[in-house]
Amino acid sequence: MINLLKNLFSKNNNEELKSIIDTAYLVDVRTASEYAQGNIQESVNIPLNQLQSQLIKFKNKKNIVVFCRSGNRSAQAKSILEKNGFTNVLNGGTWKQIKEIKDARNK
């Protein structure tokens, strides 16, 4: 419970995020309909409620960045992945933050 609260209220490490974003496995944990309304081209959509059944997709990924609409579901996703043995997970916060970082790097 304490780890979940820490994940929910901790600030994102933007410097770490910027250093791995180009090679990270970008996972949008919003619903499929939210994803369809706007997303990051390089991302995959694995809704939070399907995350547990999709763990195989995370195997052998060097860095994983999870994100959503507000940062709440991505904090939960990070916690779920860590409970399942993944230690290379970063909560990227919102999909718009990730998009801004990606867009700035592509200029």
Short mmCIF file of the C-alpha atoms (twelve columns), coordinates in Angstrom:
data_MODEL
# 
_entry.id   MODEL 
# 
loop_
_atom_site.group_PDB 
_atom_site.id 
_atom_site.type_symbol 
_atom_site.label_atom_id 
_atom_site.label_alt_id 
_atom_site.label_comp_id 
_atom_site.label_asym_id 
_atom_site.label_seq_id 
_atom_site.Cartn_x 
_atom_site.Cartn_y 
_atom_site.Cartn_z 
_atom_site.pdbx_PDB_model_num 
ATOM 1   C CA . MET A 1   0.000   0.000   0.000   1 
ATOM 2   C CA . ILE A 2   2.808   2.409   0.849   1 
ATOM 3   C CA . ASN A 3   4.520   1.673   -2.480  1 
ATOM 4   C CA . LEU A 4   1.274   2.364   -4.333  1 
ATOM 5   C CA . LEU A 5   0.908   5.718   -2.581  1 
ATOM 6   C CA . LYS A 6   4.557   6.532   -3.264  1 
ATOM 7   C CA . ASN A 7   4.037   5.713   -6.956  1 
ATOM 8   C CA . LEU A 8   0.860   7.793   -7.102  1 
ATOM 9   C CA . PHE A 9   2.332   10.906  -5.557  1 
ATOM 10  C CA . SER A 10  5.982   10.812  -6.580  1 
ATOM 11  C CA . LYS A 11  7.148   13.195  -9.285  1 
ATOM 12  C CA . ASN A 12  8.285   11.816  -12.584 1 
ATOM 13  C CA . ASN A 13  12.000  11.787  -13.195 1 
ATOM 14  C CA . ASN A 14  12.018  13.730  -16.464 1 
ATOM 15  C CA . GLU A 15  15.788  13.470  -16.932 1 
ATOM 16  C CA . GLU A 16  15.684  9.688   -16.669 1 
ATOM 17  C CA . LEU A 17  12.638  9.619   -18.918 1 
ATOM 18  C CA . LYS A 18  14.352  11.761  -21.548 1 
ATOM 19  C CA . SER A 19  17.414  9.519   -21.486 1 
ATOM 20  C CA . ILE A 20  15.469  6.312   -22.228 1 
ATOM 21  C CA . ILE A 21  12.417  7.467   -24.166 1 
ATOM 22  C CA . ASP A 22  13.820  6.726   -27.630 1 
ATOM 23  C CA . THR A 23  14.506  3.071   -26.844 1 
ATOM 24  C CA . ALA A 24  11.871  2.342   -24.194 1 
ATOM 25  C CA . TYR A 25  8.816   0.141   -24.568 1 
ATOM 26  C CA . LEU A 26  6.087   2.810   -24.393 1 
ATOM 27  C CA . VAL A 27  2.867   1.473   -22.904 1 
ATOM 28  C CA . ASP A 28  -0.324  3.517   -22.814 1 
ATOM 29  C CA . VAL A 29  -2.580  1.996   -20.134 1 
ATOM 30  C CA . ARG A 30  -5.699  3.994   -21.041 1 
ATOM 31  C CA . THR A 31  -8.776  2.313   -22.488 1 
ATOM 32  C CA . ALA A 32  -8.870  1.480   -26.189 1 
ATOM 33  C CA . SER A 33  -11.363 4.291   -26.833 1 
ATOM 34  C CA . GLU A 34  -9.154  6.844   -25.045 1 
ATOM 35  C CA . TYR A 35  -6.163  5.595   -27.031 1 
ATOM 36  C CA . ALA A 36  -8.103  5.964   -30.292 1 
ATOM 37  C CA . GLN A 37  -8.802  9.620   -29.501 1 
ATOM 38  C CA . GLY A 38  -5.082  10.417  -29.434 1 
ATOM 39  C CA . ASN A 39  -1.873  8.525   -28.857 1 
ATOM 40  C CA . ILE A 40  1.841   8.291   -29.435 1 
ATOM 41  C CA . GLN A 41  2.642   6.481   -32.661 1 
ATOM 42  C CA . GLU A 42  5.415   4.348   -31.150 1 
ATOM 43  C CA . SER A 43  3.306   3.266   -28.170 1 
ATOM 44  C CA . VAL A 44  1.299   0.125   -27.551 1 
ATOM 45  C CA . ASN A 45  -2.077  0.171   -25.876 1 
ATOM 46  C CA . ILE A 46  -2.473  -2.274  -23.003 1 
ATOM 47  C CA . PRO A 47  -5.371  -1.042  -20.850 1 
ATOM 48  C CA . LEU A 48  -4.763  -1.261  -17.112 1 
ATOM 49  C CA . ASN A 49  -7.495  -3.859  -16.651 1 
ATOM 50  C CA . GLN A 50  -5.721  -6.145  -19.156 1 
ATOM 51  C CA . LEU A 51  -2.188  -5.618  -17.889 1 
ATOM 52  C CA . GLN A 52  -2.014  -8.714  -15.680 1 
ATOM 53  C CA . SER A 53  -2.989  -10.988 -18.577 1 
ATOM 54  C CA . GLN A 54  -0.463  -9.330  -20.948 1 
ATOM 55  C CA . LEU A 55  2.705   -9.646  -18.861 1 
ATOM 56  C CA . ILE A 56  4.437   -11.731 -21.542 1 
ATOM 57  C CA . LYS A 57  4.600   -8.597  -23.723 1 
ATOM 58  C CA . PHE A 58  6.957   -6.980  -21.178 1 
ATOM 59  C CA . LYS A 59  9.467   -9.819  -21.066 1 
ATOM 60  C CA . ASN A 60  12.987  -8.917  -22.223 1 
ATOM 61  C CA . LYS A 61  12.227  -5.197  -22.572 1 
ATOM 62  C CA . LYS A 62  15.217  -3.124  -21.468 1 
ATOM 63  C CA . ASN A 63  13.164  -0.127  -20.284 1 
ATOM 64  C CA . ILE A 64  9.410   0.189   -19.866 1 
ATOM 65  C CA . VAL A 65  7.553   3.502   -19.639 1 
ATOM 66  C CA . VAL A 66  3.888   3.383   -18.657 1 
ATOM 67  C CA . PHE A 67  1.564   6.366   -19.007 1 
ATOM 68  C CA . CYS A 68  -2.124  7.299   -19.121 1 
ATOM 69  C CA . ARG A 69  -4.389  10.363  -18.996 1 
ATOM 70  C CA . SER A 70  -3.547  11.694  -15.532 1 
ATOM 71  C CA . GLY A 71  -0.735  9.521   -14.154 1 
ATOM 72  C CA . ASN A 72  -2.963  7.572   -11.775 1 
ATOM 73  C CA . ARG A 73  -3.411  4.412   -13.861 1 
ATOM 74  C CA . SER A 74  0.229   4.475   -14.913 1 
ATOM 75  C CA . ALA A 75  1.231   4.487   -11.220 1 
ATOM 76  C CA . GLN A 76  -0.980  1.446   -10.716 1 
ATOM 77  C CA . ALA A 77  0.502   -0.207  -13.807 1 
ATOM 78  C CA . LYS A 78  4.032   0.406   -12.527 1 
ATOM 79  C CA . SER A 79  3.087   -1.193  -9.226  1 
ATOM 80  C CA . ILE A 80  1.553   -4.235  -10.942 1 
ATOM 81  C CA . LEU A 81  4.612   -4.729  -13.127 1 
ATOM 82  C CA . GLU A 82  6.988   -4.390  -10.186 1 
ATOM 83  C CA . LYS A 83  4.961   -6.933  -8.183  1 
ATOM 84  C CA . ASN A 84  5.486   -9.290  -11.121 1 
ATOM 85  C CA . GLY A 85  9.253   -8.898  -11.090 1 
ATOM 86  C CA . PHE A 86  9.843   -6.085  -13.572 1 
ATOM 87  C CA . THR A 87  12.416  -3.676  -12.172 1 
ATOM 88  C CA . ASN A 88  12.914  -1.479  -15.229 1 
ATOM 89  C CA . VAL A 89  9.590   0.384   -15.146 1 
ATOM 90  C CA . LEU A 90  9.192   4.154   -15.130 1 
ATOM 91  C CA . ASN A 91  5.916   5.975   -14.596 1 
ATOM 92  C CA . GLY A 92  5.894   8.464   -17.449 1 
ATOM 93  C CA . GLY A 93  2.813   10.270  -16.153 1 
ATOM 94  C CA . THR A 94  0.467   11.500  -18.852 1 
ATOM 95  C CA . TRP A 95  0.502   10.573  -22.517 1 
ATOM 96  C CA . LYS A 96  0.645   14.271  -23.372 1 
ATOM 97  C CA . GLN A 97  3.868   14.663  -21.351 1 
ATOM 98  C CA . ILE A 98  5.405   11.743  -23.232 1 
ATOM 99  C CA . LYS A 99  4.237   13.199  -26.555 1 
ATOM 100 C CA . GLU A 100 5.795   16.575  -25.711 1 
ATOM 101 C CA . ILE A 101 9.127   14.938  -24.894 1 
ATOM 102 C CA . LYS A 102 9.024   12.839  -28.086 1 
ATOM 103 C CA . ASP A 103 8.034   15.853  -30.210 1 
ATOM 104 C CA . ALA A 104 10.818  18.011  -28.726 1 
ATOM 105 C CA . ARG A 105 13.387  15.298  -29.516 1 
ATOM 106 C CA . ASN A 106 12.164  14.993  -33.095 1 
ATOM 107 C CA . LYS A 107 12.522  18.708  -33.902 1 
# 
